[in-house]
Amino acid sequence: MRHGSRATLAESRTSRRGKERRGRLEAAPRAPLRAGGCGAAGEPGDAKSPAGQEGKGLPVAPETQAAPHAEPAKLRVAVLFGGGPGEHEVSLGSAASVLAALDRQRYDVLPVGITRDGRWRLVAEPADLRSLDAAGLAAREVVLRPAGGSASLVCLGSPGEAGEMPIDVVFPVLHGTFGEDGTLQGMLEMSGVPYVGAGVLGSACGMDKLIMKALFAAAGLPQPAYVPVLARDWQRDHRAVIDRIEAALRYPLFVKPANAGSSIGVHKATTRCDLAAALQDAMRYDRRLVVEQGITGRELECGVLGNDEPAASVVGEIIPAGEFYDYQAKYGDRGSQVIIPANLPQEIAERVRGLAVAAFKAVDAAGMGRVDFFLEEPTQRVYVNEINTIPGFTAISAYPKLWAAAGLPYRRLLDRLIELARERHAARARLLTAFDEAVSPPS
């Protein structure tokens, strides 16, 4: 990938350059793509919103409501999906649902698949999503080119076939490392293009479980007790590490890589032998691990939507098919259930919703997030588990279903996420990024 550095503002807020930059953000969206050439990406057909129970009296904050009228011209939205092998297949499933639901009356959609080796390809049809890495795939390779506060996708090829497509918004549907951890978000920031979801800081903090837990603790959020483990310490003295964990926590325990999603590398340990094996395996995914106290009870989830004034969805409950909600239970075993809304006393549901918003703010998330909880039995204590800043959007994913139950169907949810991305980008564009002697500080 090629990317450049975002230019800094050295003039005042009312300078000509600042006005021009804001003018680009407020101008009418790009003209629709013409058929043929590099830009002739196919437009997948429409699909119905995911099934979900309508919210019963749940207030939806103004920030979560879709705009009452469409833009005068189409926005060009680049949907990024695929990525590295860690959660590649999960991303493809999410992208298929997003591409099917985006309103083609409002958007020109550019499906951009990232192969496992990092190549960006403009995909013509949804069917190509499952063959991104196939040899001879008839999909153009593209790169992202920054252009002074905006960005374009440029097709690679012979000069006569090369094409440039300015984009208005990027919708990342990439889970885990290099998609959800702030690295992609940093590149998009430097490119000057609006993008859906949390920024660099929120993405990085939401991905790293040890940093996330430190921020949750600073915000006073209840969470299970845990012990951090470094691979270096484990390699030096296995027994000392296990002794330290057993002195602080009791079985059952959960071992997790600090930076991994979709429960990849997560293990439940009920004995010292289990713990040693779990630590050894989890270190294949990260050099920093979290060993967490197991909580006996129910697993809950709550969606969050917004920027500076986020709102929470209804609360759902996960009933895993297996012993816990691991990767297989999430994406492979159809025996897992998501109950929406969860059968909870009103006061507990409101407690969960309030904690979900607090967790979202603690990591400086934006746009979207799904916060996972434990409800301990029989104490009925609520514990925050983690936040996901790019939750799953597959046909069976909880996040869109939670919002559908709150009265915001899948298509309107996507509309609102795109609006939030543009709002956040416009707000950041008004900020100075370099010292300006011509601007006097407030007295």
Number of C-alpha atoms within 10 A of each C-alpha: 10 9 14 15 13 18 14 12 18 16 18 19 16 11 11 10 14 18 13 13 16 15 11 13 19 11 8 13 17 17 13 15 17 10 10 8 14 24 21 14 22 16 18 18 13 15 15 11 19 21 15 19 15 19 19 11 8 13 13 18 13 12 17 24 16 19 13 6 6 12 13 9 15 21 22 22 23 25 22 23 28 32 27 20 13 19 20 19 18 23 26 27 22 22 28 21 22 22 21 18 22 24 19 16 11 17 22 24 26 26 26 30 32 25 20 15 10 12 17 25 23 29 25 21 15 18 11 17 23 15 12 25 17 10 7 7 12 13 18 20 19 24 19 22 20 23 16 16 20 21 24 20 23 20 23 16 13 8 8 7 10 15 17 17 19 20 22 23 23 24 24 22 27 29 30 26 20 14 23 29 28 22 17 17 25 15 20 23 19 18 24 22 24 29 27 26 30 27 26 21 17 23 27 24 25 31 28 19 24 21 15 22 26 14 19 22 13 10 14 12 17 16 19 15 15 19 17 16 24 14 18 10 12 18 10 10 10 14 12 12 20 17 11 12 22 16 8 11 16 14 17 16 23 20 29 29 27 24 23 23 23 20 16 18 22 25 22 20 20 14 13 15 10 15 23 17 13 21 27 16 17 23 20 11 18 16 16 19 24 22 25 23 20 21 18 13 15 15 22 25 30 28 29 29 29 27 23 14 13 23 22 29 29 27 28 25 23 21 18 19 16 13 9 18 18 20 17 17 19 22 17 10 14 12 11 18 16 19 17 24 23 15 11 12 8 9 9 15 20 15 11 26 22 14 21 30 24 19 29 33 19 22 25 20 30 26 27 25 28 26 27 23 24 23 20 16 12 8 9 12 13 24 21 22 21 22 27 22 29 25 25 24 22 20 16 19 17 25 24 28 30 33 30 25 23 25 23 24 20 26 21 21 23 20 19 23 23 23 22 25 24 21 16 21 20 17 10 12 17 15 12 15 14 12 12 14 10 10 11 8 7 4 3
